[in-house]
Amino acid sequence: MTVQPVSLNLLGPLLHVIGGRVAMVDGDGRGWPGSELADLLQSLCAGAEAAGLAPGHRVALILPDHPATAVAILGLSERLSVLPLNNALTQAEQAEILVQAGVDAVIALPQDAAAAALAQVAGALFLSFAPETGMLRATGALPAPTIARPAGLVLLTSGSTGTPRAGAAAGGSALAFRTDNRADAGAVANRSRGPCLADVSCRRAG
């Protein structure tokens, strides 16, 4: 697995530069200005700090397709180890990934009872996330991380070959994510068997 070191804190300054111009468009055709997404990012970071999320923690994201989800993935991966989960996986496969990955927290919509149950199975803190505001609320506080995990995205993808490959953007933001195309020796054939790995796609709404 090839890791490409990148610089931190790219998303916030980028959104401020975009300012009032549209940075992202959601599925309903609404354009989200950079300034609005910057406010959302600030709210998200404040909630993460209040919940005790700190460098070294690993969090799983189970969120719908939404500009706020992109902000959460890119923003949190600048400080934390982030695993976005794919809803194509079964509940049992998701649970196995979370347990093997040793996630400290699961971030999902407030009404996502399935995600809350997954967090309980994994022994992780459940945090509810409001995409419209970036508000992040926790059911408790996390202890300090016991493992120094590098910041970045951790994911499992089969690409076009059907053979799972591992990739990570450790040490920085996913905005500069790069890996090579070689099959990772640690990847395994069954998509539910990837220790500390998850699919890059987020759960789709509905």
KEROVEX-487401 format. One line per 10 residues: number of its first residue (from 1); their letters; for each residue x, y, z of C-alpha. Coordinates in Angstrom, 1 decimal. Each point is the difference from the previous one (the first is absolute). Layout:
BEGIN
NUM	a	X Y Z | ... $
This chain:
BEGIN
1	mtvqpvslnl	0.0 0.0 0.0 | 1.4 3.4 -1.0 | -0.7 3.0 2.2 | 0.3 3.5 -1.3 | 0.7 2.5 2.7 | -1.9 3.3 -0.5 | -0.4 3.3 1.8 | -2.7 0.5 2.5 | -2.9 2.6 0.3 | -0.7 0.3 -3.7 $
11	lgpllhvigg	-3.8 0.0 0.0 | -0.8 3.0 2.2 | 2.2 2.4 -1.9 | -1.3 -1.3 -3.3 | -3.6 0.6 0.9 | 0.8 3.5 1.2 | 1.7 0.8 -3.3 | -3.1 -1.3 -1.9 | -2.1 2.3 2.3 | -3.5 0.8 -1.4 $
21	rvamvdgdgr	0.5 -2.0 -3.2 | -1.5 -3.5 -0.3 | 2.4 -2.7 1.2 | -2.3 -3.0 -0.2 | -3.5 -0.9 -1.3 | -2.2 -2.5 1.8 | -2.3 -2.6 -1.5 | -3.0 2.5 0.0 | 2.0 2.5 -2.1 | 0.7 2.4 2.9 $
31	gwpgseladl	3.3 1.7 -0.2 | 2.0 0.3 3.2 | 2.4 3.0 0.2 | 3.4 -0.5 1.4 | -0.7 2.4 2.8 | -3.0 -2.1 1.1 | 2.0 -3.2 -0.1 | 2.8 1.8 2.0 | -2.6 0.8 2.7 | -1.1 -3.6 0.0 $
41	lqslcagaea	3.5 -1.2 0.3 | 0.6 2.3 3.0 | -3.1 -1.4 1.7 | 1.1 -3.6 -0.7 | 3.4 0.6 1.4 | -1.4 1.7 3.2 | -2.3 -3.1 0.5 | 2.9 -2.4 -0.6 | 2.1 1.9 2.6 | -2.8 0.0 2.5 $
51	aglapghrva	-0.4 -3.8 -0.4 | 3.7 -0.5 0.7 | 1.0 -1.1 -3.5 | 3.7 0.5 -0.4 | 2.9 -1.0 -2.2 | 0.5 -3.8 0.4 | -3.8 -0.7 0.1 | -1.6 -2.1 -2.8 | -3.5 0.9 -1.0 | -2.5 -1.7 -2.4 $
61	lilpdhpata	-2.4 2.1 -2.1 | -3.4 -1.3 -1.1 | -1.5 3.0 -1.7 | -2.2 0.8 -3.1 | 1.2 1.5 -3.2 | 0.2 3.7 0.9 | 2.5 2.9 -0.2 | 0.3 -0.2 3.8 | 1.1 -3.6 -0.3 | 2.9 1.1 -2.2 $
71	vailglserl	0.9 2.8 2.4 | -0.1 -2.5 2.9 | 2.2 -2.6 -1.8 | 2.5 2.6 -1.2 | 0.0 2.1 3.2 | 0.2 -2.8 2.5 | 2.7 -1.9 -1.9 | 2.3 2.9 0.5 | 0.1 -0.9 3.7 | -1.4 -3.5 0.5 $
81	svlplnnalt	0.1 -3.5 -1.6 | -3.3 0.0 -2.0 | -1.8 -3.1 -1.4 | -3.1 0.8 -2.2 | -2.3 -3.0 -0.2 | -1.8 -1.2 -3.1 | -3.7 -1.0 0.4 | 0.5 -2.7 -2.6 | 1.5 -2.0 2.8 | -2.4 -2.0 2.2 $
91	qaeqaeilvq	-0.5 1.0 3.7 | 2.1 -3.0 1.0 | 2.9 1.0 -2.4 | -0.1 3.6 1.3 | 0.1 -1.3 3.6 | 3.0 -2.2 -0.8 | 1.9 2.8 -1.6 | -0.7 2.3 3.0 | 1.1 -2.5 2.5 | 3.1 -1.0 -1.9 $
101	agvdavialp	0.9 3.6 -0.6 | -0.3 0.9 3.7 | -2.0 3.1 -0.7 | -0.4 2.4 2.9 | -3.1 1.8 -1.3 | -2.8 -0.4 -2.7 | -1.4 3.2 -1.6 | -3.4 -0.3 -1.6 | -3.4 1.8 -0.3 | -1.9 0.4 3.3 $
111	qdaaaaalaq	-2.8 -2.3 -1.2 | 2.3 -2.8 -1.2 | -0.9 -2.7 2.5 | 2.0 -2.6 -2.0 | 3.2 2.1 0.3 | -0.6 0.5 3.7 | -0.3 -3.8 0.4 | 3.2 -0.5 -1.9 | 1.8 2.5 2.3 | -1.2 -2.0 3.0 $
121	vagalflsfa	1.2 -3.3 -1.5 | 3.4 1.6 -0.7 | 0.2 1.5 3.5 | 0.3 3.4 -1.6 | -1.5 3.4 0.9 | -3.0 1.0 -2.2 | 0.0 3.6 -1.3 | -3.0 1.4 -1.9 | 0.8 2.4 -2.9 | -2.4 2.6 -1.5 $
131	petgmlratg	1.0 0.6 -3.6 | -1.9 3.3 -0.3 | 1.9 1.6 2.9 | 3.1 -2.1 0.6 | -1.1 -0.5 3.6 | 1.6 -3.1 1.6 | -1.4 -1.3 3.2 | 1.4 -2.8 2.1 | -1.6 -2.4 2.6 | 3.1 0.3 2.1 $
141	alpaptiarp	3.7 1.0 -0.1 | 2.9 -2.0 -1.4 | 3.0 -0.9 2.0 | 3.4 1.0 -1.4 | 1.1 -2.4 -2.8 | 2.1 -2.9 1.0 | 1.4 -0.6 -3.5 | 1.8 2.7 -2.0 | -1.8 -0.5 -3.3 | 1.1 2.4 -2.8 $
151	aglvlltsgs	-2.6 2.4 -1.3 | -1.5 -0.7 -3.4 | -2.4 -2.3 -1.9 | 0.1 -3.7 0.4 | -1.9 -1.9 -2.7 | -0.4 -3.3 -1.8 | -0.8 0.1 -3.7 | 0.0 -2.7 -2.7 | 0.4 2.5 -2.8 | -0.5 -1.5 -3.5 $
161	tgtpragaaa	1.6 -3.4 0.8 | -2.3 -1.4 2.6 | 2.9 -0.6 2.2 | 0.0 2.1 3.2 | 2.9 2.4 0.4 | 0.8 2.0 3.0 | 0.8 3.7 0.0 | 0.5 2.7 2.5 | 0.7 3.7 0.0 | 1.8 0.1 3.3 $
171	ggsalafrtd	1.3 3.2 1.5 | -2.2 2.5 -1.7 | -3.2 1.0 -1.8 | -1.8 -2.1 -2.5 | 0.1 3.0 -2.3 | 3.4 -1.1 -1.0 | -0.7 -3.8 0.2 | 2.3 -2.1 -2.1 | 0.9 -3.7 -0.1 | 1.5 -2.2 -2.7 $
181	nradagavan	-1.9 -2.8 -1.8 | 1.9 -3.0 1.3 | -2.0 -2.6 1.9 | 0.8 0.2 3.7 | 1.4 -3.1 1.5 | -2.2 0.4 3.1 | -3.3 0.3 -1.9 | -2.2 -3.1 0.0 | -2.5 -1.4 -2.5 | -3.2 0.4 2.1 $
191	rsrgpcladv	-1.1 3.6 0.2 | -1.2 -0.6 3.6 | 3.4 -1.2 1.1 | 2.1 3.1 -0.3 | 1.5 0.9 3.4 | 0.0 3.7 0.6 | -1.4 0.7 -3.5 | -3.3 1.2 -1.4 | -1.5 0.9 -3.3 | 0.4 3.6 -1.2 $
201	scrrag	-3.6 0.6 -0.9 | -2.5 1.4 2.5 | -3.4 -1.4 0.7 | -2.5 1.3 -2.4 | -3.2 1.7 1.2 | -2.9 -2.3 0.3 $
